[in-house]
Amino acid sequence: MKRREFLQTSGLLMGGLAVGGLPGPAAAEDAPRRGGTLIWGHSETTQNLDIHQTGTASTLRLLQNVHDTIVTVDHSFKVLPNVAESFDVSQDLLTYTFRLRPGVKFHTGAAVTSADVVYSFERVKDPKTGAVNFDVFKDVAGIEAPDPGTVIVKMKQPFAPFLARLAELGAGAILPKDSGDIQGKAPVGCGPFKFVSREFGNKVELTGFADYWQGAPYLDGVLSHEVTEETVRLTGLQTGQFHLINDIPMDRVAKVKQDPKLQVLSWFPLCWDFLNFNHAKKPFDDPRVRKALDLMVDKDALMQGALWGQGVVTGSPSFPTSASYDANIKPRKQDFEAAAALLKEAGFGPGQLQFTFKVTTNYPYHVQAAQIMQAWFEQGGVKATTQQLTWADWLSQCWVHRDFEVTMMNFFTLWEPDFLYYTLWNSTGAFNYRNIKDSTIDDLTEKARRSTDPAGRAAIYKQVQQRIQDETHDVILWFRNGTVGARQNVGGLDRLVHPNGSNLMFRNVWLKA
């Protein structure tokens, strides 16, 4: 493959993000104005504020406004320059040269230089950092800064998704040199907003950065109130306590759209959800048991019951516009007879299999889904006890310590297939909290990293999906719609949602007079 073709397609395994319901361009009478602090009712609690270490979409949604990446993507997921004014890739795909944009400043007032980029990349690469995206730099042989405006990355072997992976905050965010010790509690970046303060579990305050390289944001600041209780969050919007909330309660979306004081932004998809088994705990190391539980779940009924129809059932976790999405993989139909036969073969008669199903109250629809599935499991002769956890407890127990039998989770911002399949299903992947060890998937995901042919990579990822389905490593459930509700005096909603469908960008949002 020629280098020019590689540059054009390295971020294009995904097609354009399917976004529906976005308002059109602002009318002349609604021209942007400056001033005011936007009060945001954030649906989740932020965690570790270190952009390199955090793995939660809730925190990334906020940090999107504090940091900036060396490269970025457009709505077609084409990789574009960002903090780097330009980039070049050698013919053998072993050398990446980034030329930094002059005039980019950190919130401290210091200029962004190649030394900061080298520090940031080396920090992600260092296992001691605990960076979620450490695998992006797995094939990096060295990072050089020949002058203050140039960074050269040399690879040991070709890594096809390197540029695309740098477009995500966790890998490509540029931090000031030697600032790692403060980032977790007081992040400093070169994005459009500066971090001011946080009351953990309550609120986060940001202020506009006047020296942002793309121009100061319209807003003076953003005040994020963390309100996980969806009815309280919606009431706050309706009464004017909040200018904007994300995640309108799914059973109330239609009613909110009818409220003349409010406006609704909706898009598809926001994320996808799946049912998880801990492969390191018996009997969930047995694919027959996992498949039996899969066969007890009516995915269409579950989506209607838990999401109120605000989503689409899927058997593939790839974005539906992606070349790697395999529409031929269908969710298994509910079949209690087949499930019973598999459990009997695995040594479990009626009532003999029992487990704890851990879900987080951070996602109320997960609690609802677990309760629905619990009834089906009981119908299938399996006793499941649902345990509800706070978001922090779920992260500690399930994510960090892997102390669970069965759980469920949703994932955001996984538009890049390597990020999706390698980090989630490779045995060394940073998001493989289910202890999955499948040599076939390891080989396939490694092979995809070496292929510079987009069609060839997409075909490999379809093989990975089929393997996940055949072995029932997880049960893919649905894509969920995204929603934002706002007061009528909020402008710029059409530019709020990042191309990845998850992050919110407040730089071009404003408050009308």
Buried (B, 14 or more C-beta within 10 A) or exposed (E): EEBEEBBEBBBBBBBBBEBEBEBEEBEEEEEBEEEBBBBBBBBBBBBBBBBBBBBBBBBBBBBBBBBBBBBBBEEEBBBEBBBBBEBEBEEEBBBBBBBBBEEBBBBEEEBBBBBBBBBBBBBBBBEEBEBBBBBBBBBBEEBEBEEBBBBBBBBEEBBBBBBBBBBBBBBBBBBBBEBBEBBBEEBBBBBBBBBEEBEEEEBBBBBBBEBBBEEBBBBBBBBBBBBBEBEEBBBBBBEEBBBBBBBBBBBBBEEBBEBEEBBBBBBBBBBBBBBBBBBEBEBBBBBBBBBBBBBBBBBBEBBBBBBBBBBBBBBBBBBBBBBBBBEEBEBBEBBBEBBBBBBBEBEBEEEEBEBEBBBBBBBBBBBBBBBBBBEBBEEBBBEBEBBBBBBBBBBEBBBEEBEBBBBBBBBBBBBBBBBBBBBBBBEBBBBBBBBBBBEEBBBBBEBBBBBBBBEBBBBBBBBBBBBBBEBBBBBBBBBBBBBBBBBEBBBBBBBBBBBBBBBBBBBBBBBBE
